[in-house]
């Protein structure tokens, strides 16, 4: 019996990039569900951190066309969301 089919990370990444760019171009951001974006961002940040902490880090977090302020906003938005959730739990 053949083993499980292995996903091609390059193809999966390319598919997500195409979907994200299409949503941005058309202004229909709901094409990429929030839960999907959350899972992709979480996985990407974890993988980036692991590569950056490796002995020979060569990976850049974002391409030059994206201002670092956008990356900062993504992280600070998560901090804000967690603060709101924690505040709501205390009430």
N, C-alpha and C positions, 0 to 999 in steps of 0.2 A: 504494500500500500504506500503510495507516495506521501511524503511529509507535507506539512502545512504550506500553503502558498505564502511566500515572503513578499511583502509590499516593497515597492521600489521607492525609497525615500525621495529620490530626485524627482520622480514623476509626481508623487503626492505633493511635494512642495510646489512644483510648477503648477499643478492643478489649483492649489489654494491661491497662489499669486494671481493666476488668471481670474479666478472668481472675485478676489478682492479688488483687483484693478477694474474689472467690469462694474462692480458695485459702486466704486468711487466715481468712475466716468459717467455712469448713468444717474448717479444721485439716489439710487435705490439701495441704500445701505442694508436694508433688511434681507437682501439676497444672501448675506452671510449671517446666519443666526448668532445671537450673542453667546450662546453656549458653545458653539463651534469656535468662535473667536477666542473665548476664554481658554478652551482646551489647547488651541494652537499656541496662544501666547504663553501659557504656562509651560508647555513642553519646550517651546523655543528658548525661553529664559533659562530653564533648567539645563538644557543642552549647552547653551552658550556659556553659562557659568562653569559647567564641568570642563568645557574646552578651554576657557580662559584660565582656569586653575591648573591645567595640565602643564607638563614640563616645557613644552614648546608651543605656547599659544600663538596662533596666527590668525585666528578668526576675528573679524570686525563685527560689532553688534548690529550695525545698520550700514546701508550704502550711503555715500556722500550726499546724495540728493535729498535725504531726509535730515532736517535739522535736529540736532541733539535735543532741542527743546521738546520735540514730539516724543522722543523716547522718555524723557523726564516726565512728561505729562502722563504717559501710560502708567508709569510706576507710581506717580503721585495720585492718580485716579484710583488705583488699587488701595493706597493708604487711606484715601478719603472714604471709599466704599466700606472698608473694614471699620473705620471709626464710626461711620453711621450705623453699621450693623451692631457693633458693640454697645453703642449708646442706646439703641433701641432695646437691646436685651436687658439693660439695667433698669429700664422703666417699668 
